[in-house]
């Protein structure tokens, strides 16, 4: 079965990526796979609705899983799978794209900005360079330059 891999990072504009990914899935009669990789290289404290976790990674994983379930439930007309774990997003998205059922990868143009983007490297640029499936990059700026 054809599947659209929708990479979400929960940055400010992730809803645009979600929207485009599901539109493509509907247009080609495909299922969707939502993927969020908790970046093992970013370290910050997470407070999530007063819940306590063994470590920040488990808290971030729980929050991502919960958010992906909400997105899945918002699109009942499309069969949707969820992938989330701790890793390196750019490598894991490319790896997930190797699945023979994946038809397209949909990813946002920007997640982080500024210095952290320079240090960590552009995930979308990496996916574009290394993916073996067509990649659809969703821009966040909707006005002309």
N, C-alpha and C positions, 0 to 999 in steps of 0.2 A: 504494500500500500504506500502511496505517496505521502510524504510527511514534510511539513515546513518546520524547520528548527528556528525558534524565536529566542534570541539571546537577550535577556533582560538584566540590567544592572541596578535597577531602582533609583537611578539618578533622576533629576528633575523632569526629564522628558521621556521617560520610559513608556508612557502611555501611547506615544506616537508609534513606537516600535511594535508594541502589542497590537495596535489597530491595523497597521500595515500587514503584519504577519498573519493575522486572522483574515484579512481581506484576501490575501493571496491564497491561503488555504481554502477559503470558500470558492474562489474563482477556479481553482484547479481540482476541486473535489478531494482535497487532502486532509489528513489529520494534522494536528499541531503538537509539537513538543516544546514546552517551555523549559529553558535552561538558565539557571543562575549558578554561577560558580563563586563561592565565598573565597575572596582573594587571600591566600595564606600569607602574602607578603605585606598586607596592610594590618596594622595593629592599632586598635582603639577600643575604648570602653563602650560597652553596650548596656543600656538600661532598657529593658523591653517590658513595658506594661507591668512593672513591679515583680516580674518573675526572676528567679535566681537560677543560674546555670553553673555547671562545673567550671566552665571557662567561657571566654568571649566567643570562641568559635562555635560552641554548641548553641549559644544564644543567637548568634547571627544565622546559623543554619535553621534554627526553629523559626525565626522571623521570616526568612526567605521562603521556607516551605509553606508557612501560613499565607503569605502574600500570593504565592503561586497558586495555591488552592482557591483563593478568592478570584483570581483572574480566570482560572479554569471554570469555575462556577458561573462566571459572567458570560461564558460562551458555550452554553449547553448544546448548541447545534453542531459543534465541532468536537470530534473525539480528540481529547487532549491528554498527553502524558507529561509528567514533570520529572525533571532531573535537577538535583541540587546537591552539591557536596563541596568540600574544601579543596582548593587547588589553585592553579594558575589559569585565570580565565581565558587568555588568548590561546593557550595550548589546548585546553580542555574543549573549547568550542570547536576548534579545528578537528580535534580527535572525534568529537561527537558527530561531526559532519561526514566522517568516513562511512557511517552506517549506510548500507545500500538502499534503505528506504527513504533517506533524506533527499528531497528534490531541490530545496533552496535553504539558505541560511539567511535570516533577517537579523540585522544588528544595527544599533544606533551609531551615528557618526561620532558623537562625543559622549563620554560619561563624565570623566574628571576633566578639569581644566587647569591651566597654569602649570606650576612647577611639578605637581604630582604626576601630571600627564607626561611631562618630559622625562621624569625619573623612571616611571613605570613602563613607558612606551605605549603607543596607541594600540588598543586591542582591535579596533575595527581595521586599522591598517595592516596589522599582523594577519588577521583572518583573511582579508582580501588577498594578501600575498601567498598564503599557504593553503587555503581551502581547495579541495578538489571538486567542490560543488559550486554552483552559481551563488554569489553573495549579493544580497540587496541591502544597501546601506541607506538608512533613513536619516535624512538631514533634520536638524532641529530648527534651523533658521528658515522661516517661511517667507521672508521678504527678500527682495533682490538686493545685491550689494552694489 
